[in-house]
Amino acid sequence: MDRGINLPNVIDSTEIERFLLSKIQPQLAQDVHDHVRDSLSKVEPFAAAAVPAPCPTCHAADAPVYNPSMWNNPTVQPHNNCYNYANDHITNTFAQPGRAHGHQTSVMDCAHVKPAAVADGLRAVPNFTGTLGAGAGWYLHL
């Protein structure tokens, strides 16, 4: 049933929230309705993020071949995370930067993650332009 709302790609739900508010208005106290309506009027329009630049060419001698099939497996996917994927290492432990080598960070920002990832064997190579020799680490944009 078409209710006049187009939902192919929901980026900003303000229109939907206003629609729902109008439908439940009779069940709401007036002050609650007014508060929600006023809050929705203050919502900043969502600006879509710029399309990211393509990944730079990898110069690592031992970079793994892209193989998503080993990750898209029901026995692997629920037990690993993006850090596992970025390191191309299935641990089934939800790996965290630095944990494998006793330097786990609890703050997820560049200043803390970078040294923790380096402790795990990752190498900081600005803009992927340097060359890593075989066994010298993995590229990971930090």
C-alpha positions in Angstrom: 0.0 0.0 0.0 1.5 3.4 -1.1 1.3 6.0 1.7 3.2 8.6 -0.4 6.6 8.1 1.2 9.4 7.0 -1.0 12.0 4.8 0.9 14.5 3.5 -1.6 17.5 4.7 0.3 16.8 6.1 3.8 19.6 8.5 4.6 17.5 11.0 6.7 14.5 9.7 8.6 13.1 13.2 9.5 10.3 13.0 7.0 9.4 9.6 8.3 9.5 10.8 11.9 7.2 13.7 11.0 4.8 11.4 9.3 4.7 9.0 12.3 4.3 11.9 14.7 1.2 13.1 12.7 -0.3 9.7 12.9 0.1 9.3 16.6 -0.7 12.9 17.5 -4.2 11.9 19.0 -2.5 9.5 21.5 0.1 12.0 22.7 -0.1 14.7 25.3 0.1 18.1 23.6 3.3 19.1 25.3 5.0 15.8 24.2 3.8 16.3 20.7 5.1 19.9 20.6 8.5 18.9 22.0 9.0 16.2 19.4 7.8 18.5 16.6 10.1 21.2 17.8 13.0 18.8 18.1 12.4 17.6 14.5 12.4 21.1 13.2 16.0 21.6 14.6 17.4 18.6 12.8 20.2 19.5 10.4 19.7 18.1 6.9 21.9 15.1 6.3 24.7 15.7 3.8 25.8 12.7 2.0 29.5 11.9 2.4 31.8 12.5 -0.5 32.7 9.5 -2.6 36.0 8.3 -1.2 39.1 8.3 -3.4 40.1 4.9 -4.8 42.6 2.9 -2.8 46.2 3.5 -3.7 48.2 0.7 -5.3 49.7 -1.7 -2.8 53.4 -2.2 -2.9 53.8 -4.9 -0.3 55.7 -7.9 -1.4 53.6 -10.3 0.6 50.1 -8.7 0.6 47.5 -11.3 0.6 45.4 -12.0 -2.5 41.9 -10.5 -2.1 39.8 -13.5 -1.1 36.5 -12.5 0.6 35.1 -16.0 0.4 37.1 -17.1 3.4 35.5 -14.3 5.4 32.0 -14.7 4.1 31.6 -18.0 5.9 29.0 -18.6 8.7 31.6 -20.2 10.9 34.0 -17.3 10.5 32.1 -14.1 10.0 30.2 -14.0 13.4 33.5 -14.6 15.4 35.8 -12.1 13.7 35.8 -8.3 13.1 37.2 -5.6 10.9 40.6 -5.7 12.6 40.8 -9.4 11.8 39.8 -8.7 8.2 42.3 -5.9 7.8 45.0 -8.1 9.1 43.8 -11.0 7.0 44.0 -13.2 10.1 41.1 -15.3 11.4 41.4 -15.6 15.2 37.8 -16.1 16.2 38.5 -13.7 19.1 37.2 -10.3 17.8 40.9 -9.1 17.7 41.7 -5.7 19.0 44.7 -3.5 18.1 47.7 -4.5 20.3 46.0 -7.3 22.2 47.9 -10.0 20.5 51.2 -8.6 21.8 50.2 -7.2 25.2 49.7 -3.6 24.1 45.9 -3.4 23.6 44.5 0.1 23.4 41.2 1.0 25.0 40.9 4.3 23.1 39.9 4.0 19.4 41.6 7.0 17.9 44.6 7.3 15.6 47.0 8.3 18.4 46.3 5.1 20.3 45.4 2.6 17.6 48.5 3.2 15.5 51.1 2.2 18.1 48.9 -0.8 19.2 48.6 -2.0 15.5 52.4 -1.5 15.1 52.9 -3.7 18.2 50.9 -6.4 16.3 53.3 -6.2 13.3 51.5 -3.6 11.1 53.8 -1.0 9.6 53.0 2.7 9.2 53.7 3.6 5.6 52.3 7.1 4.7 49.8 6.9 1.9 50.8 3.4 1.0 53.6 4.8 -1.1 56.5 2.9 0.6 57.5 -0.6 -0.2 57.3 -3.4 2.3 59.5 -6.4 1.8 58.4 -10.0 2.3 57.6 -10.6 6.0 57.9 -6.9 6.8 54.3 -6.3 7.8 50.9 -5.5 6.3 49.5 -2.3 4.8 46.6 -0.9 6.7 45.5 2.7 6.4 45.5 4.2 9.9 
